[in-house]
Amino acid sequence: MEQRHAVVIGGGIVGLSAAVGLHRTGWRVTVYERAPEFSAIGAGISIWPNAQRALAELGVDAPLQPQRDGTVLDPHGRRLATWSQDAYVQRYGLPLAAIHRADLITALSAELPASSLHTGVDVLSATPDGLVTHASGTVRADLVVAADGIHSPIRTSLYPHTRVVYSRGTAFRGVAELPGAELSLQWGRGTEIGALPLRDGRVYWWIAEARPEGIRHADPRAYLLSRYPLWRTLIASSPEVLHRDLRHLATPLPSYAHHHLALLGDAAHAMPPYLGQGGCQGIEDAIVLAACLAGTSDVASGLRDYDALRRSRSQRVWRTSIRAGSLGPLLRNPVGAAVRTALLRLAPPSAMARAENWINDWQPPRLPRTSAAADHP
């Protein structure tokens, strides 16, 4: 039987995760990435237990950094609550973890044949019957995986009236060299500041602010240093400070599957980052897609199963992420912020481990291993 061919549009975390899952289950995979290399912006990503289980089932050995006990601070830098690694592991069997995005992309790329990876390819269009057009020609595939991000041209071609909207917040991010730092989170009125240790003494940090869209600063680092003195060491130690306004899909899509074409990750369900689940949900998409297609020779039928399994859950996470923003960094009402502070002060460490447990409890499907995948590096 001829090996089935999948074209994956987008070489980020979600696209590469899908490519690994398909490769593991016997597909010939071609990944098209528009950028000149497989890389990521200089920031980190939290990997929650649900996504850790998916990566393990994909067979990806990523250099994750488990998060040990940490602290939640009030607006003045005083301890409000604690984050207990033991309570978290007891509840889910795994700790919260973090990784630099570039390190995860490297780990995913290493699981694919070099012949599968193509950079500098600008995909112009893809149709539900599997025809992919790029700047140098066309390719016919048995499966097209659109993992081309929040502004996905493929999604737009299917749903031209879909809108991407401002999430009412902006985010600054960076990675600093600061050995010995611990997991930290601080909420103020209209702000959230967090730090997640990475491997090798690095720390990924972010600052989210509720404010109108489009405000820019000539020197973002100077702006942050003047506004957040408690976090001065992290901000000053970062080689680069990134800044972007946060956006998400305005309405849920009616389907992630179209005959031989599937939408994954931000292309399917772009959500604000207030739960840290955007990338994790995309990794879930990837393994479910591979499992659904491994169980059938009918691609369209497998994609219908994928849509049925993924759309309800990921859109529930999407809605919960929007609500989490309203109670977290977007909360500017002084009374509401005071109530939140009081509740956090009273909460035991185990309460944080139980938050949104329906997300973290998720278990991935098992992937069959085929002889066709034996040639992976």
Disulfide bonds with the S-S distance in Angstrom:
none
